[in-house]
Amino acid sequence: MTHRPPPLERIPREIAAVTDYEAFARERLDDNAWAYLNGAAADELSARWNREAFERLRLESRVLAEVAGGHTRLELFGQPFAHPVMLAPLAYQRLAHPHGELASAMAASAMAAGMVVSTLASASLEEIAAASEAPLWFQLYVQPDPGANRALIERAEAAGYRALVITVDAPINGVRNREQRAGFHLPAGVEAVNLHGLPTPAPRELAPDASIVFDGLMARAPTWRDIARLREHTRLPVLLKGVMSVADARQAQAIGIDGLIVSNHGGRVLDTLPASLDALPPIAEAVGNAMPLLLDGGIRRGTDVFKALALGARAVLIGRPYAYALAAAGALGVAHVLKLLREELEVAMALTGCATLADIDRSRLA
């Protein structure tokens, strides 16, 4: 059996940037967990393009600006946030660290960051809420049984979650070759505990010439009608995660959705989708200021956060960066990643003449 080092108890000087955590995480994860947490769909091009989109953009500095007293505060759906960096919904976090989502919630609380909790969390919604002082949002993978969806939403509301994030871009799993090659499986003790006891429809019997995808997996996939019904069943603000087209953004606006997360799911569902950042500007232009937009995919630096805000996002979510930090150093690592991104954002704001997030716009891009 390969010996793997335990999680770090302090942050070494070698970890000076968010990307430095990746190597430390790899040392601590077996091939099975690494394939899941680090992999993407097919040839993993969209995952790579998420990074390249940020690297293509250039900033324009502004000198001698008066930015004393500046801050990174914002408000979303009536909720105050200290900064615009949130933890994205990440399933099965106990793959990365024994404390899983509880460690992430502790880190988010320490750094006043919002956290979006996955339907497929490996800790219960109630446990995570009890461990958190941070604003929590609940991410819903729409279940085939309507009663299961209502039960999950009601639990989230009762536990104090403040928004509902419905993932709409993953009705079926992507073609994840890296996971296939690794023979990915959930180890003992890691499971989607919040789905325990929920009703599941009986398997469909397919004709011999039927398509497993169209007639099987997609037969129970959610539609716009289902989203509209879910919207009626909650008092929480509702966001759709995974919107990448102007047409879908306008449809969401038409049925009263409160916000959108522009996201290609980290490249994990459909490969060769454009980078999330490239999809953001036309959506921002289409929906205007009435619908807050968030973005995930490719964030590794405070300057990336800045660029996303300049192109129309109100906040960003990070996924892999905090997964690596969680694996490397538990709650300490996740808190450190949030600290690094916030401090780098503040530096970028100061050197581009932006005292507040409201000052960040396209004029700060070269």
The 8 nearest C-alpha neighbors of each residue, nearest first, counted from 0:
[[1, 2, 3, 29, 30, 4, 28, 27],
 [2, 0, 3, 29, 4, 27, 26, 28],
 [3, 1, 0, 4, 27, 26, 5, 29],
 [2, 4, 27, 1, 26, 5, 28, 29],
 [3, 5, 27, 6, 2, 26, 7, 327],
 [6, 4, 7, 3, 27, 327, 328, 8],
 [7, 5, 328, 327, 8, 4, 329, 326],
 [6, 8, 328, 9, 327, 5, 10, 329],
 [9, 7, 6, 328, 10, 331, 329, 5],
 [8, 10, 7, 11, 328, 331, 332, 6],
 [9, 11, 12, 14, 7, 8, 332, 328],
 [12, 10, 13, 14, 9, 15, 7, 8],
 [11, 13, 14, 15, 10, 9, 16, 19],
 [12, 14, 11, 15, 19, 10, 16, 20],
 [15, 13, 19, 12, 16, 11, 20, 10],
 [14, 16, 13, 12, 19, 17, 339, 11],
 [17, 15, 19, 18, 14, 339, 20, 300],
 [16, 18, 19, 336, 20, 299, 320, 339],
 [19, 17, 20, 16, 21, 299, 320, 14],
 [20, 18, 14, 17, 16, 21, 22, 15],
 [21, 19, 23, 18, 324, 22, 323, 17],
 [20, 22, 24, 323, 23, 19, 18, 25],
 [23, 21, 25, 24, 20, 19, 26, 18],
 [22, 24, 20, 26, 327, 21, 25, 27],
 [25, 23, 327, 323, 21, 326, 27, 22],
 [24, 26, 22, 28, 27, 23, 21, 33],
 [27, 25, 23, 24, 28, 3, 22, 4],
 [26, 28, 3, 24, 25, 4, 326, 327],
 [29, 27, 25, 26, 33, 32, 24, 30],
 [28, 30, 31, 32, 33, 27, 25, 26],
 [29, 31, 33, 32, 34, 28, 181, 183],
 [30, 32, 183, 34, 29, 33, 181, 35],
 [33, 31, 35, 34, 29, 30, 94, 28],
 [34, 32, 30, 36, 35, 31, 37, 28],
 [35, 33, 38, 178, 31, 32, 37, 36],
 [34, 36, 32, 33, 38, 37, 178, 31],
 [37, 35, 33, 34, 38, 32, 319, 322],
 [38, 36, 33, 34, 35, 39, 319, 32],
 [37, 39, 34, 35, 36, 177, 178, 40],
 [38, 40, 267, 43, 266, 175, 46, 41],
 [39, 41, 175, 267, 174, 43, 270, 268],
 [40, 42, 175, 43, 174, 176, 270, 39],
 [43, 41, 44, 40, 270, 39, 176, 45],
 [44, 42, 39, 40, 46, 41, 45, 270],
 [43, 45, 47, 46, 42, 271, 48, 270],
 [46, 44, 266, 48, 271, 47, 270, 43],
 [45, 47, 266, 49, 44, 43, 48, 265],
 [46, 48, 44, 45, 49, 50, 51, 43],
 [47, 49, 51, 45, 50, 274, 46, 52],
 [50, 48, 274, 297, 46, 47, 52, 51],
 [51, 49, 297, 48, 52, 47, 53, 54],
 [50, 52, 48, 54, 53, 49, 55, 47],
 [53, 51, 55, 50, 54, 49, 48, 276],
 [54, 52, 51, 55, 56, 50, 303, 49],
 [53, 55, 51, 52, 56, 50, 57, 303],
 [54, 56, 52, 53, 51, 57, 50, 58],
 [57, 55, 53, 54, 58, 52, 364, 306],
 [58, 56, 365, 364, 55, 59, 54, 53],
 [59, 57, 364, 365, 363, 60, 56, 351],
 [60, 58, 365, 363, 364, 351, 61, 57],
 [59, 61, 351, 350, 58, 62, 363, 352],
 [62, 60, 351, 352, 350, 59, 64, 63],
 [61, 63, 64, 60, 352, 350, 351, 349],
 [64, 62, 65, 61, 352, 350, 66, 351],
 [63, 65, 352, 62, 66, 61, 353, 349],
 [64, 66, 67, 63, 352, 354, 353, 349],
 [65, 67, 354, 69, 64, 68, 349, 352],
 [68, 66, 69, 65, 354, 349, 70, 64],
 [67, 69, 66, 70, 354, 65, 355, 71],
 [70, 68, 354, 67, 66, 355, 71, 353],
 [69, 71, 355, 72, 354, 68, 356, 345],
 [70, 72, 82, 355, 356, 81, 73, 83],
 [73, 71, 81, 82, 70, 80, 74, 356],
 [74, 72, 80, 79, 82, 81, 71, 75],
 [73, 75, 79, 78, 80, 77, 76, 72],
 [74, 76, 78, 77, 79, 73, 80, 291],
 [77, 75, 78, 74, 236, 257, 162, 79],
 [76, 78, 75, 74, 79, 236, 73, 80],
 [77, 79, 75, 74, 76, 80, 134, 161],
 [80, 78, 74, 73, 75, 77, 81, 72],
 [81, 79, 73, 82, 72, 74, 78, 83],
 [80, 82, 72, 111, 71, 73, 79, 112],
 [81, 83, 71, 72, 80, 84, 73, 341],
 [82, 84, 314, 315, 85, 80, 73, 313],
 [85, 83, 315, 316, 82, 314, 112, 86],
 [86, 84, 316, 113, 112, 114, 315, 87],
 [85, 87, 114, 317, 316, 115, 113, 318],
 [86, 88, 316, 318, 317, 115, 89, 85],
 [89, 87, 117, 115, 116, 138, 90, 86],
 [88, 90, 117, 87, 318, 92, 91, 116],
 [91, 89, 119, 120, 117, 92, 88, 121],
 [90, 92, 121, 120, 93, 94, 119, 189],
 [93, 91, 99, 94, 95, 90, 100, 121],
 [92, 94, 99, 96, 97, 95, 91, 189],
 [93, 95, 92, 91, 32, 96, 189, 99],
 [94, 96, 326, 93, 92, 325, 99, 322],
 [95, 97, 93, 99, 326, 98, 94, 325],
 [98, 96, 93, 99, 95, 94, 92, 329],
 [99, 97, 102, 96, 101, 93, 100, 329],
 [100, 98, 93, 92, 96, 101, 97, 102],
 [99, 101, 103, 102, 92, 104, 122, 98],
 [100, 102, 104, 103, 99, 127, 98, 105],
 [103, 101, 330, 105, 100, 98, 104, 99],
 [104, 102, 100, 106, 105, 101, 330, 107],
 [103, 105, 107, 101, 131, 106, 102, 100],
 [104, 106, 102, 108, 103, 107, 131, 101],
 [107, 105, 334, 330, 109, 103, 108, 104],
 [108, 106, 112, 104, 110, 109, 105, 111],
 [107, 109, 133, 132, 111, 105, 106, 110],
 [110, 108, 106, 107, 111, 105, 334, 112],
 [109, 111, 107, 112, 108, 334, 106, 337],
 [112, 110, 108, 109, 107, 133, 81, 113],
 [113, 111, 107, 110, 85, 133, 108, 84],
 [112, 114, 85, 134, 133, 135, 86, 107],
 [113, 115, 86, 135, 85, 136, 116, 134],
 [114, 116, 136, 88, 87, 137, 135, 86],
 [117, 115, 137, 88, 138, 136, 114, 118],
 [118, 116, 88, 138, 119, 120, 90, 89],
 [117, 119, 139, 120, 138, 140, 193, 116],
 [120, 118, 191, 90, 117, 91, 121, 193],
 [119, 121, 90, 117, 91, 122, 118, 191],
 [120, 122, 91, 191, 190, 192, 189, 93],
 [123, 121, 120, 192, 100, 126, 124, 127],
 [124, 122, 126, 125, 193, 192, 127, 121],
 [125, 123, 127, 126, 128, 122, 155, 193],
 [124, 126, 128, 123, 127, 158, 129, 155],
 [127, 125, 129, 123, 128, 124, 130, 122],
 [126, 128, 130, 124, 129, 125, 101, 131],
 [127, 129, 125, 131, 130, 126, 124, 158],
 [128, 130, 126, 127, 131, 125, 132, 158],
 [131, 129, 127, 128, 101, 126, 105, 104],
 [132, 130, 128, 104, 133, 129, 105, 108],
 [131, 133, 108, 134, 130, 105, 128, 104],
 [132, 134, 108, 131, 113, 111, 107, 135],
 [135, 133, 113, 114, 132, 136, 161, 160],
 [136, 134, 160, 114, 115, 113, 161, 133],
 [135, 137, 115, 162, 160, 161, 163, 116],
 [138, 136, 116, 163, 115, 164, 160, 162],
 [137, 139, 164, 117, 165, 116, 118, 163],
 [140, 138, 165, 118, 141, 164, 166, 137],
 [139, 141, 166, 118, 142, 165, 138, 167],
 [140, 142, 139, 148, 143, 221, 165, 166],
 [141, 143, 144, 148, 140, 147, 145, 199],
 [144, 142, 219, 145, 141, 200, 199, 220],
 [143, 145, 147, 146, 142, 199, 198, 200],
 [146, 144, 148, 147, 149, 143, 142, 141],
 [147, 145, 149, 148, 144, 150, 198, 197],
 [146, 148, 150, 144, 145, 149, 197, 151],
 [149, 147, 145, 151, 146, 150, 142, 152],
 [148, 150, 146, 152, 147, 151, 153, 145],
 [151, 149, 147, 153, 148, 152, 146, 154],
 [150, 152, 154, 148, 153, 149, 147, 155],
 [153, 151, 155, 149, 154, 150, 156, 148],
 [152, 154, 156, 150, 155, 151, 149, 157],
 [155, 153, 157, 151, 152, 156, 158, 150],
 [154, 156, 152, 158, 160, 153, 157, 151],
 [155, 157, 153, 159, 158, 154, 160, 152],
 [156, 158, 154, 155, 159, 153, 160, 152],
 [157, 159, 155, 156, 125, 160, 154, 128],
 [160, 158, 156, 157, 161, 155, 128, 135],
 [161, 159, 135, 136, 155, 156, 158, 162],
 [160, 162, 136, 135, 159, 235, 134, 163],
 [163, 161, 136, 236, 235, 160, 237, 137],
 [162, 164, 237, 137, 136, 138, 236, 235],
 [165, 163, 138, 238, 239, 137, 237, 139],
 [166, 164, 139, 239, 138, 240, 167, 238],
 [165, 167, 240, 140, 239, 168, 241, 139],
 [168, 166, 241, 169, 240, 165, 239, 170],
 [167, 169, 241, 166, 170, 242, 240, 264],
 [168, 170, 171, 167, 172, 268, 166, 173],
 [171, 169, 220, 168, 167, 172, 217, 221],
 [172, 170, 169, 173, 216, 217, 220, 268],
 [173, 171, 268, 169, 174, 170, 175, 267],
 [172, 174, 268, 175, 40, 269, 267, 171],
 [173, 175, 40, 41, 176, 172, 268, 269],
 [176, 174, 40, 41, 177, 178, 173, 39],
 [177, 175, 179, 178, 41, 174, 180, 40],
 [176, 178, 180, 179, 175, 34, 38, 181],
 [177, 179, 181, 183, 34, 176, 180, 175],
 [180, 178, 176, 182, 177, 181, 183, 175],
 [179, 181, 177, 178, 182, 176, 183, 34],
 [180, 182, 178, 183, 179, 31, 177, 34],
 [183, 181, 179, 180, 178, 184, 31, 177],
 [184, 182, 178, 31, 181, 179, 185, 35],
 [185, 183, 186, 182, 31, 32, 178, 181],
 [184, 186, 189, 187, 190, 183, 94, 188],
 [187, 185, 189, 184, 188, 94, 190, 31],
 [186, 188, 189, 185, 190, 184, 94, 93],
 [187, 189, 186, 190, 185, 93, 121, 94],
 [190, 188, 187, 186, 121, 185, 93, 91],
 [191, 189, 121, 192, 188, 91, 185, 119],
 [192, 190, 119, 121, 193, 120, 194, 91],
 [191, 193, 194, 195, 190, 121, 123, 122],
 [192, 194, 195, 123, 191, 118, 124, 119],
 [193, 195, 192, 197, 191, 196, 118, 119],
 [196, 194, 193, 192, 197, 191, 198, 190],
 [195, 197, 194, 198, 193, 199, 147, 192],
 [196, 198, 147, 195, 194, 199, 150, 146],
 [199, 197, 147, 196, 144, 200, 146, 194],
 [198, 200, 144, 197, 201, 143, 147, 142],
 [201, 199, 202, 144, 198, 143, 203, 219],
 [200, 202, 203, 199, 204, 198, 143, 144],
 [203, 201, 200, 204, 215, 199, 205, 216],
 [204, 202, 205, 201, 215, 200, 214, 218],
 [203, 205, 202, 206, 215, 201, 207, 214],
 [206, 204, 209, 203, 207, 215, 214, 211],
 [205, 207, 209, 208, 204, 210, 214, 211],
 [208, 206, 209, 205, 210, 204, 211, 214],
 [207, 209, 206, 210, 205, 211, 214, 213],
 [210, 208, 206, 207, 205, 214, 211, 213],
 [209, 211, 214, 212, 213, 215, 208, 205],
 [210, 212, 215, 214, 213, 216, 209, 205],
 [211, 213, 216, 210, 215, 217, 214, 218],
 [214, 212, 217, 210, 215, 211, 216, 218],
 [215, 213, 210, 218, 211, 212, 209, 217],
 [214, 216, 211, 212, 218, 213, 217, 210],
 [215, 217, 212, 218, 211, 213, 214, 219],
 [218, 216, 220, 213, 219, 215, 212, 214],
 [217, 219, 214, 215, 216, 220, 213, 212],
 [218, 220, 217, 143, 221, 216, 215, 142],
 [219, 221, 217, 170, 218, 222, 143, 216],
 [222, 220, 225, 219, 141, 223, 170, 226],
 [223, 221, 225, 224, 226, 220, 227, 167],
 [222, 224, 226, 225, 227, 221, 251, 250],
 [225, 223, 227, 222, 226, 228, 221, 229],
 [226, 224, 228, 222, 223, 227, 221, 229],
 [227, 225, 223, 229, 228, 224, 230, 222],
 [226, 228, 230, 224, 225, 229, 223, 254],
 [229, 227, 225, 231, 230, 226, 224, 232],
 [230, 228, 226, 232, 231, 227, 225, 233],
 [229, 231, 227, 228, 232, 233, 226, 237],
 [230, 232, 228, 229, 233, 227, 234, 226],
 [233, 231, 229, 230, 228, 234, 149, 152],
 [234, 232, 235, 231, 230, 229, 152, 153],
 [233, 235, 236, 232, 231, 230, 156, 237],
 [236, 234, 162, 233, 237, 163, 161, 156],
 [235, 237, 162, 257, 163, 238, 234, 76],
 [238, 236, 163, 257, 256, 164, 162, 235],
 [239, 237, 258, 164, 259, 257, 165, 256],
 [238, 240, 165, 259, 164, 166, 260, 167],
 [241, 239, 260, 166, 165, 242, 259, 167],
 [240, 242, 262, 168, 261, 167, 263, 166],
 [241, 243, 261, 240, 244, 262, 247, 260],
 [244, 242, 278, 261, 241, 262, 263, 245],
 [245, 243, 247, 246, 242, 248, 282, 278],
 [244, 246, 248, 282, 247, 249, 285, 281],
 [247, 245, 249, 244, 248, 250, 282, 251],
 [248, 246, 250, 244, 249, 245, 251, 242],
 [247, 249, 245, 251, 250, 246, 252, 244],
 [248, 250, 252, 246, 251, 247, 253, 245],
 [249, 251, 253, 247, 252, 248, 246, 254],
 [252, 250, 248, 256, 253, 249, 254, 247],
 [251, 253, 249, 255, 250, 256, 254, 248],
 [252, 254, 250, 251, 255, 249, 256, 248],
 [255, 253, 251, 252, 256, 227, 250, 230],
 [254, 256, 252, 253, 257, 251, 230, 227],
 [255, 257, 251, 252, 237, 258, 254, 238],
 [258, 256, 237, 238, 236, 290, 255, 259],
 [259, 257, 238, 291, 290, 256, 292, 237],
 [260, 258, 239, 292, 238, 240, 261, 293],
 [261, 259, 240, 293, 294, 292, 262, 239],
 [262, 260, 294, 242, 241, 243, 275, 293],
 [261, 263, 241, 275, 264, 295, 260, 294],
 [262, 264, 265, 266, 275, 241, 272, 274],
 [265, 263, 266, 262, 267, 268, 241, 296],
 [264, 266, 296, 267, 263, 46, 262, 39],
 [265, 267, 46, 45, 264, 39, 263, 268],
 [266, 268, 39, 40, 265, 264, 173, 269],
 [269, 267, 173, 40, 266, 172, 169, 264],
 [270, 268, 173, 40, 267, 272, 266, 271],
 [269, 271, 45, 40, 272, 266, 41, 44],
 [272, 270, 45, 44, 273, 269, 266, 43],
 [271, 273, 270, 45, 269, 274, 263, 266],
 [274, 272, 271, 45, 275, 277, 278, 48],
 [273, 275, 49, 277, 276, 48, 45, 52],
 [274, 276, 262, 278, 277, 263, 296, 261],
 [275, 277, 279, 274, 278, 52, 307, 49],
 [278, 276, 274, 275, 279, 273, 280, 52],
 [279, 277, 275, 276, 243, 280, 281, 274],
 [278, 280, 276, 282, 277, 281, 283, 275],
 [281, 279, 283, 282, 310, 278, 284, 311],
 [282, 280, 284, 283, 279, 285, 278, 245],
 [283, 281, 285, 245, 279, 284, 280, 286],
 [284, 282, 280, 281, 285, 311, 286, 287],
 [283, 285, 281, 282, 287, 286, 280, 311],
 [284, 286, 282, 283, 287, 281, 245, 249],
 [287, 285, 283, 284, 282, 290, 288, 289],
 [288, 286, 284, 289, 283, 285, 290, 282],
 [287, 289, 290, 286, 291, 283, 284, 292],
 [288, 290, 287, 291, 286, 257, 258, 252],
 [289, 291, 258, 288, 257, 286, 292, 287],
 [292, 290, 258, 313, 259, 289, 288, 293],
 [293, 291, 312, 259, 313, 260, 258, 290],
 [292, 294, 260, 314, 312, 315, 313, 261],
 [295, 293, 315, 261, 260, 262, 312, 316],
 [294, 296, 316, 262, 315, 317, 261, 297],
 [295, 297, 265, 49, 298, 275, 262, 294],
 [296, 298, 49, 50, 299, 295, 265, 46],
 [299, 297, 303, 296, 300, 317, 304, 295],
 [298, 300, 17, 297, 303, 18, 320, 301],
 [301, 299, 303, 302, 340, 298, 304, 343],
 [300, 302, 344, 343, 340, 304, 303, 305],
 [301, 303, 305, 300, 304, 344, 347, 306],
 [304, 302, 306, 300, 301, 305, 298, 53],
 [303, 305, 301, 307, 302, 306, 308, 315],
 [304, 306, 302, 308, 303, 307, 309, 344],
 [307, 305, 309, 303, 308, 304, 302, 310],
 [306, 308, 304, 310, 309, 305, 312, 303],
 [309, 307, 312, 305, 311, 310, 306, 313],
 [308, 310, 360, 306, 361, 359, 307, 311],
 [311, 309, 307, 308, 280, 361, 312, 306],
 [310, 312, 308, 283, 309, 280, 313, 307],
 [313, 311, 308, 292, 293, 314, 307, 294],
 [312, 314, 293, 292, 308, 291, 311, 83],
 [315, 313, 83, 293, 312, 84, 294, 308],
 [316, 314, 294, 84, 293, 295, 83, 85],
 [317, 315, 85, 295, 87, 86, 84, 294],
 [316, 318, 86, 87, 295, 298, 320, 85],
 [319, 317, 87, 320, 321, 322, 86, 89],
 [318, 320, 322, 321, 323, 317, 37, 36],
 [321, 319, 323, 322, 318, 317, 324, 17],
 [320, 322, 324, 333, 323, 319, 318, 325],
 [323, 321, 319, 325, 324, 320, 326, 318],
 [324, 322, 24, 326, 321, 320, 21, 325],
 [323, 325, 332, 321, 327, 333, 326, 322],
 [326, 324, 329, 322, 323, 327, 328, 333],
 [327, 325, 95, 24, 323, 96, 324, 328],
 [326, 328, 24, 324, 6, 325, 23, 7],
 [327, 329, 7, 332, 6, 325, 331, 324],
 [330, 328, 325, 331, 332, 326, 102, 327],
 [329, 331, 102, 106, 333, 332, 103, 334],
 [332, 330, 334, 329, 333, 328, 335, 106],
 [331, 333, 324, 328, 335, 334, 330, 329],
 [332, 334, 336, 330, 324, 321, 335, 325],
 [335, 333, 106, 337, 331, 332, 336, 330],
 [334, 336, 338, 332, 333, 337, 339, 331],
 [337, 335, 339, 333, 338, 334, 17, 332],
 [336, 338, 334, 340, 335, 339, 341, 333],
 [337, 339, 335, 341, 336, 340, 342, 334],
 [340, 338, 336, 342, 337, 341, 343, 335],
 [341, 339, 301, 343, 337, 342, 338, 300],
 [340, 342, 344, 338, 343, 339, 337, 345],
 [341, 343, 345, 339, 344, 340, 338, 346],
 [344, 342, 301, 346, 340, 345, 341, 339],
 [345, 343, 301, 347, 341, 342, 346, 302],
 [344, 346, 348, 342, 343, 347, 349, 341],
 [347, 345, 343, 349, 344, 348, 350, 342],
 [348, 346, 344, 350, 345, 349, 302, 351],
 [349, 347, 353, 345, 351, 346, 350, 352],
 [348, 350, 346, 352, 347, 351, 353, 345],
 [351, 349, 347, 348, 352, 60, 346, 61],
 [352, 350, 60, 61, 348, 349, 353, 347],
 [351, 353, 64, 61, 349, 350, 348, 354],
 [354, 352, 348, 358, 355, 351, 349, 359],
 [353, 355, 69, 66, 70, 352, 348, 349],
 [356, 354, 357, 70, 358, 353, 69, 71],
 [355, 357, 358, 359, 71, 353, 354, 72],
 [356, 358, 355, 359, 360, 353, 354, 73],
 [359, 357, 353, 356, 355, 360, 354, 352],
 [360, 358, 309, 356, 357, 353, 308, 363],
 [359, 361, 309, 362, 363, 358, 310, 308],
 [362, 360, 309, 363, 364, 310, 359, 365],
 [361, 363, 364, 360, 365, 59, 359, 309],
 [364, 362, 59, 361, 58, 360, 365, 351],
 [365, 363, 58, 59, 361, 362, 57, 56],
 [364, 59, 58, 57, 363, 362, 56, 361]]
